[in-house]
């Protein structure tokens, strides 16, 4: 998976930060969907790799609960976790027990699960 994530980083569009991020989600049926980060000068309108991969799966007909694994790789010097905007998307669509496998550019890895990354999620129960 490390080789796939490294190769995928070359597709990132990062003219501002130069910080390449790639992500791959594996579905329960074995299908795989990829994503990269896409920047623009309005940072808030950028697209994170994790959101891109998850949206790719959803656009292909997958639903909440169909996700088995989430991989994330940055070209940083240590494994980084998904940002808080990504964590909100992850929490909404991926079950708490699903592993989130985070790599750095050297292949060092840290593994979490969704529940650990999102211990106090904002969800539909907060809307009452």
PAVEXRO-349819 format. One record per residue (C-alpha): chain; x, y, z; residue number from 1. Coordinates in pm, 1 decimal, padded with zeros to 6 digits. Layout:
N
['A',[X,Y,Z],NUM];
...
END
This chain:
128
['A',[00000.0,00000.0,00000.0],1];
['A',[00291.2,00233.9,00068.0],2];
['A',[00395.8,00226.6,-00297.9],3];
['A',[00042.1,00303.5,-00415.3],4];
['A',[00013.6,00595.9,-00172.8],5];
['A',[00353.4,00735.8,-00276.4],6];
['A',[00267.3,00711.8,-00646.2],7];
['A',[-00071.7,00870.4,-00585.1],8];
['A',[00087.1,01171.5,-00413.8],9];
['A',[00225.9,01277.4,-00751.2],10];
['A',[-00131.8,01359.7,-00851.5],11];
['A',[-00177.8,01612.5,-00569.5],12];
['A',[-00229.9,01973.6,-00672.5],13];
['A',[-00041.3,02172.1,-00407.9],14];
['A',[00085.7,02501.5,-00557.0],15];
['A',[00061.5,02681.8,-00222.4],16];
['A',[00194.8,02452.9,00051.5],17];
['A',[00373.4,02184.3,-00149.7],18];
['A',[00235.2,01939.3,00110.6],19];
['A',[00128.3,01629.5,-00080.3],20];
['A',[-00135.0,01403.9,00075.2],21];
['A',[-00282.0,01084.0,-00062.5],22];
['A',[-00557.4,00861.5,00069.4],23];
['A',[-00709.5,00527.8,-00021.1],24];
['A',[-01026.7,00378.1,00121.7],25];
['A',[-01090.3,00007.0,00105.3],26];
['A',[-01451.0,-00101.3,00104.8],27];
['A',[-01587.9,-00409.3,00278.1],28];
['A',[-01626.5,-00577.5,-00062.1],29];
['A',[-01258.9,-00511.4,-00147.3],30];
['A',[-01308.6,-00218.7,-00385.9],31];
['A',[-01054.3,00061.4,-00351.9],32];
['A',[-01098.2,00435.4,-00405.2],33];
['A',[-00821.6,00693.8,-00417.9],34];
['A',[-00796.5,01061.7,-00335.5],35];
['A',[-00538.7,01341.2,-00325.9],36];
['A',[-00539.4,01691.6,-00188.1],37];
['A',[-00627.8,01975.9,-00422.9],38];
['A',[-00537.1,02328.1,-00308.0],39];
['A',[-00638.7,02673.3,-00418.4],40];
['A',[-00571.6,03022.2,-00277.8],41];
['A',[-00893.7,03008.1,-00075.9],42];
['A',[-00773.0,02741.9,00169.5],43];
['A',[-01121.7,02669.1,00294.0],44];
['A',[-01220.9,02561.6,-00055.2],45];
['A',[-00938.4,02312.1,-00090.2],46];
['A',[-01012.8,01940.5,-00097.3],47];
['A',[-00835.3,01702.8,00139.5],48];
['A',[-00722.0,01361.8,00015.0],49];
['A',[-00934.3,01177.5,00271.1],50];
['A',[-01250.5,01364.0,00171.8],51];
['A',[-01167.5,01308.9,-00193.5],52];
['A',[-01128.4,00930.2,-00150.2],53];
['A',[-01444.6,00901.8,00061.9],54];
['A',[-01647.7,01110.7,-00183.8],55];
['A',[-01514.0,00897.5,-00469.0],56];
['A',[-01652.5,00585.2,-00297.4],57];
['A',[-01986.3,00753.3,-00225.7],58];
['A',[-02012.7,00872.2,-00587.2],59];
['A',[-01972.3,00509.4,-00694.1],60];
['A',[-02275.8,00405.4,-00489.8],61];
['A',[-02120.6,00304.7,-00157.4],62];
['A',[-02297.6,00405.1,00163.1],63];
['A',[-02230.9,00476.2,00527.9],64];
['A',[-02099.1,00158.2,00687.1],65];
['A',[-01944.2,00014.0,00367.3],66];
['A',[-01589.5,00125.0,00457.3],67];
['A',[-01333.1,-00126.2,00587.4],68];
['A',[-01002.6,00071.7,00598.6],69];
['A',[-00875.7,00425.3,00549.2],70];
['A',[-00513.5,00492.7,00450.6],71];
['A',[-00355.9,00839.0,00463.4],72];
['A',[-00003.9,00940.3,00363.0],73];
['A',[00160.8,01281.1,00381.7],74];
['A',[00503.5,01381.7,00263.3],75];
['A',[00585.6,01504.9,00612.5],76];
['A',[00856.9,01373.5,00841.7],77];
['A',[00609.5,01201.6,01074.2],78];
['A',[00273.4,01032.9,01027.0],79];
['A',[-00005.6,01292.6,01040.5],80];
['A',[-00367.3,01237.4,01131.8],81];
['A',[-00659.9,01366.9,00925.1],82];
['A',[-00755.4,01730.2,00985.9],83];
['A',[-01068.1,01806.6,01186.9],84];
['A',[-01278.1,01876.2,00877.3],85];
['A',[-01183.5,01530.9,00746.8],86];
['A',[-01255.2,01378.8,01086.5],87];
['A',[-01609.7,01512.4,01065.7],88];
['A',[-01659.5,01346.4,00725.2],89];
['A',[-01491.9,01027.5,00848.1],90];
['A',[-01710.9,01018.9,01158.0],91];
['A',[-02024.8,01063.7,00950.6],92];
['A',[-01957.5,00781.6,00705.3],93];
['A',[-01712.6,00536.3,00860.4],94];
['A',[-01782.8,00318.2,01163.5],95];
['A',[-01587.8,00373.3,01488.9],96];
['A',[-01395.7,00045.4,01475.2],97];
['A',[-01253.6,00099.1,01123.4],98];
['A',[-00872.2,00140.6,01120.8],99];
['A',[-00719.1,00467.4,00999.4],100];
['A',[-00361.9,00392.5,00891.3],101];
['A',[-00139.6,00701.2,00874.3],102];
['A',[00200.0,00702.5,00699.1],103];
['A',[00473.9,00958.4,00654.1],104];
['A',[00695.6,00986.1,00345.2],105];
['A',[00939.9,00728.1,00485.1],106];
['A',[00669.6,00468.9,00543.9],107];
['A',[00658.5,00507.9,00922.1],108];
['A',[00308.0,00423.9,01037.0],109];
['A',[00066.2,00502.1,01318.7],110];
['A',[-00268.1,00321.7,01333.5],111];
['A',[-00581.5,00457.7,01498.0],112];
['A',[-00945.8,00371.8,01468.0],113];
['A',[-01220.5,00619.0,01386.7],114];
['A',[-01348.5,00616.9,01745.3],115];
['A',[-01005.0,00717.3,01876.3],116];
['A',[-00966.1,00997.3,01621.1],117];
['A',[-01318.8,01126.5,01684.7],118];
['A',[-01385.1,01075.8,02058.2],119];
['A',[-01642.1,01355.9,02083.3],120];
['A',[-01810.2,01372.8,01742.6],121];
['A',[-02064.7,01626.5,01628.6],122];
['A',[-02349.4,01421.6,01483.7],123];
['A',[-02725.4,01423.9,01428.4],124];
['A',[-02788.6,01390.5,01803.7],125];
['A',[-02641.3,01740.6,01844.9],126];
['A',[-02906.0,01890.0,01617.4],127];
['A',[-03196.3,01852.5,01864.4],128];
END
